[in-house]
Amino acid sequence: MTVTNPAPATQRRHVGDVVGEVAGTYITELQRGYRNDVGSAVAMLAQLRRGAGKLPTDVPELWGLTGTDRLYRQAPQLETDETAASRAEAALFLALTLYALHQQSRPDRDMHKPGAAFGAAVRRLMGEEVDEPIRKRFAQIGASSTAAILADRLRGMVKLLRAESIPLDYAQLTAQLYRAQLPGGLTQVRRVWGRGFHAYQPPTTGSTTQVPGNGEPTTDEETS
């Protein structure tokens, strides 16, 4: 009887989950280095900021700096799936460059914070009342018709979040940016962002902040 060895766990997992984990690990390392004033981390974030709001093909000088080597180690199936690889690389690039912008001039704060969902962060940005210009920006992000438009609009929102020192969970955002590129995926991601926006409740004095809207959209696609 022939026994077939099961595929490695990384090959059975959804690529979106893997790319999110890769982003979270890499960004956590950069964040720790930046906050400890490690020269290499400070220089790396300065380089990555140049790509914020752009796509990988627009900034070839950043190739090799966004952790794609880590991505291929964790998800080797990408080597034979060009479509999934392009989506994963774009999601990782966009998240890392946006984080670099977000962390700029914030050496005393973590701008990557696990659990800080995008929709809830935007609602927190508004304060007690709904700010119509910010609400419109948020709606436009979800209605983006191309990856380039989405990247540019996210950059604008990240700049507003940075101004108020409001963090994001970049591991979660990276996974969502991957899923947004799947057929029908942006609709699912938009639904998650909207749920987090509407469900957000400001923390009361002395309470632990609860950040709703962390759930990830599901998809039947396992590797693309």
C-alpha positions as CSV (number, residue, x, y, z in Angstrom):
1,M,0.0,0.0,0.0
2,T,1.3,3.4,-0.9
3,V,1.2,6.1,1.7
4,T,1.0,9.7,0.6
5,N,2.5,12.2,2.9
6,P,0.1,15.0,3.7
7,A,1.1,18.5,2.4
8,P,2.8,20.8,4.9
9,A,0.4,22.8,7.0
10,T,1.4,26.0,5.3
11,Q,0.3,24.6,2.0
12,R,-3.2,23.7,3.4
13,R,-3.8,27.1,4.9
14,H,-5.4,30.1,3.2
15,V,-2.8,32.4,1.6
16,G,-4.5,35.4,3.1
17,D,-3.9,34.1,6.6
18,V,-0.2,33.4,5.8
19,V,0.4,36.8,4.3
20,G,-1.3,38.4,7.3
21,E,1.0,36.5,9.7
22,V,4.1,37.4,7.7
23,A,3.2,41.1,7.8
24,G,2.4,41.0,11.5
25,T,5.7,39.4,12.4
26,Y,7.8,41.7,10.1
27,I,6.0,44.9,11.2
28,T,6.4,44.0,14.9
29,E,10.1,43.6,14.4
30,L,10.4,46.9,12.6
31,Q,8.2,48.6,15.2
32,R,10.3,47.4,18.0
33,G,13.5,48.5,16.3
34,Y,12.0,51.9,15.4
35,R,10.9,52.6,19.0
36,N,14.3,51.5,20.3
37,D,16.0,53.9,17.8
38,V,17.8,51.0,16.0
39,G,19.4,52.6,12.9
40,S,18.5,49.8,10.5
41,A,14.8,49.8,11.4
42,V,14.6,53.6,11.2
43,A,16.3,53.6,7.8
44,M,14.1,50.8,6.6
45,L,10.8,52.6,7.5
46,A,12.1,55.8,5.8
47,Q,12.6,53.8,2.6
48,L,9.3,52.0,2.8
49,R,7.4,55.2,3.3
50,R,8.2,56.2,-0.3
51,G,5.9,53.4,-1.4
52,A,2.9,54.4,0.7
53,G,-0.2,54.6,-1.5
54,K,1.4,52.9,-4.4
55,L,1.7,49.4,-5.9
56,P,4.8,47.3,-6.1
57,T,5.2,47.8,-9.8
58,D,5.3,51.6,-9.2
59,V,8.3,51.5,-6.8
60,P,10.8,48.9,-8.1
61,E,13.5,50.4,-5.8
62,L,11.7,48.8,-2.9
63,W,11.7,45.3,-4.3
64,G,13.3,42.9,-1.9
65,L,12.6,45.1,1.1
66,T,9.0,44.2,1.9
67,G,9.4,40.7,3.2
68,T,8.5,38.7,0.2
69,D,11.2,36.2,0.9
70,R,9.5,35.4,4.2
71,L,6.2,35.1,2.3
72,Y,7.6,32.4,0.0
73,R,9.1,30.5,2.8
74,Q,5.7,30.4,4.6
75,A,3.6,29.8,1.5
76,P,5.8,27.9,-1.0
77,Q,2.8,27.1,-3.2
78,L,2.9,30.7,-4.4
79,E,5.9,29.7,-6.6
80,T,3.5,27.9,-8.9
81,D,0.5,30.2,-8.6
82,E,1.2,33.5,-10.3
83,T,-2.2,35.0,-9.6
84,A,-2.1,34.2,-5.8
85,A,1.6,35.4,-5.7
86,S,0.8,38.7,-7.2
87,R,-2.1,39.3,-4.8
88,A,0.0,38.3,-1.8
89,E,2.9,40.5,-2.8
90,A,0.6,43.5,-3.4
91,A,-1.1,43.1,-0.1
92,L,2.1,42.8,1.8
93,F,3.7,45.7,0.0
94,L,0.7,48.0,0.6
95,A,0.4,47.1,4.3
96,L,4.1,47.5,5.0
97,T,4.4,50.9,3.3
98,L,1.2,52.2,4.9
99,Y,2.6,51.1,8.3
100,A,5.8,52.9,7.6
101,L,3.8,56.1,7.0
102,H,1.7,55.5,10.0
103,Q,4.6,55.0,12.4
104,Q,6.5,58.1,11.1
105,S,7.3,60.6,14.0
106,R,5.6,58.3,16.6
107,P,8.6,56.9,18.4
108,D,6.7,56.6,21.7
109,R,3.6,54.7,20.3
110,D,2.8,51.4,18.6
111,M,0.9,52.2,15.4
112,H,0.6,48.5,14.7
113,K,-1.6,47.1,17.4
114,P,-3.3,43.6,17.3
115,G,-7.0,43.9,17.5
116,A,-7.3,47.5,16.2
117,A,-9.7,46.8,13.4
118,F,-9.8,49.3,10.4
119,G,-13.5,50.1,10.6
120,A,-13.4,50.7,14.4
121,A,-10.3,52.8,14.0
122,V,-12.0,55.1,11.5
123,R,-15.0,55.5,13.8
124,R,-12.7,56.3,16.7
125,L,-11.1,59.0,14.6
126,M,-14.4,60.8,14.3
127,G,-14.9,61.3,18.1
128,E,-18.4,61.5,19.5
129,E,-20.2,62.6,16.4
130,V,-20.1,61.3,12.9
131,D,-17.7,63.5,10.8
132,E,-19.2,63.6,7.3
133,P,-16.0,64.2,5.4
134,I,-14.3,61.3,7.1
135,R,-17.4,59.1,6.6
136,K,-17.3,59.9,2.9
137,R,-13.6,59.0,2.7
138,F,-14.3,55.7,4.4
139,A,-17.1,54.9,2.0
140,Q,-14.9,55.8,-1.0
141,I,-12.2,53.4,0.2
142,G,-14.8,50.6,0.1
143,A,-16.0,51.6,-3.3
144,S,-12.5,51.7,-4.9
145,S,-12.6,50.3,-8.4
146,T,-8.9,49.5,-8.8
147,A,-6.0,48.5,-6.6
148,A,-4.3,51.8,-7.3
149,I,-7.3,53.8,-6.2
150,L,-7.6,51.7,-3.0
151,A,-4.0,52.2,-2.2
152,D,-4.2,55.9,-2.6
153,R,-7.3,56.3,-0.6
154,L,-6.0,54.1,2.2
155,R,-2.9,56.3,2.3
156,G,-5.1,59.4,2.9
157,M,-6.9,57.6,5.8
158,V,-3.7,56.4,7.4
159,K,-2.4,60.0,7.5
160,L,-5.5,61.0,9.4
161,L,-5.1,58.1,11.8
162,R,-1.5,59.0,12.4
163,A,-2.4,62.6,13.2
164,E,-4.5,61.3,16.1
165,S,-2.1,58.5,17.0
166,I,-4.8,55.9,16.4
167,P,-3.3,52.4,15.6
168,L,-4.3,49.7,13.2
169,D,-3.8,45.9,13.2
170,Y,-1.7,45.6,10.1
171,A,-1.6,41.8,10.2
172,Q,-5.4,41.8,9.9
173,L,-5.4,44.6,7.3
174,T,-2.9,42.7,5.2
175,A,-5.1,39.5,5.2
176,Q,-8.1,41.7,4.2
177,L,-6.1,43.4,1.4
178,Y,-5.3,39.9,0.0
179,R,-9.0,38.8,0.2
180,A,-10.1,42.1,-1.3
181,Q,-8.4,41.0,-4.6
182,L,-10.4,37.7,-4.9
183,P,-13.5,37.6,-7.0
184,G,-16.2,39.3,-4.8
185,G,-13.7,39.7,-2.0
186,L,-13.8,43.5,-1.7
187,T,-17.6,43.2,-1.0
188,Q,-16.8,40.8,1.9
189,V,-14.0,43.0,3.2
190,R,-16.2,46.1,3.0
191,R,-18.9,44.4,5.0
192,V,-16.3,43.6,7.8
193,W,-15.1,47.2,7.8
194,G,-18.6,48.5,7.9
195,R,-19.5,46.2,10.8
196,G,-16.5,47.4,12.8
197,F,-17.4,51.0,12.0
198,H,-21.0,50.8,13.1
199,A,-20.4,48.5,16.2
200,Y,-17.6,50.6,17.7
201,Q,-18.2,51.9,21.2
202,P,-15.9,54.4,22.8
203,P,-14.3,52.9,26.0
204,T,-15.6,54.2,29.3
205,T,-13.3,55.5,31.9
206,G,-11.3,52.7,33.5
207,S,-12.6,50.0,31.1
208,T,-10.7,47.8,28.7
209,T,-11.2,48.9,25.1
210,Q,-13.2,46.4,23.1
211,V,-12.6,46.6,19.4
212,P,-15.4,45.0,17.4
213,G,-15.3,44.1,13.8
214,N,-12.2,41.9,13.9
215,G,-13.8,39.0,12.1
216,E,-12.4,38.0,8.7
217,P,-14.5,37.4,5.7
218,T,-14.7,33.8,4.6
219,T,-14.1,32.4,1.2
220,D,-14.2,29.0,-0.4
221,E,-10.9,29.7,-2.2
222,E,-8.0,28.1,-0.4
223,T,-5.0,29.1,-2.4
224,S,-6.0,31.9,-4.7
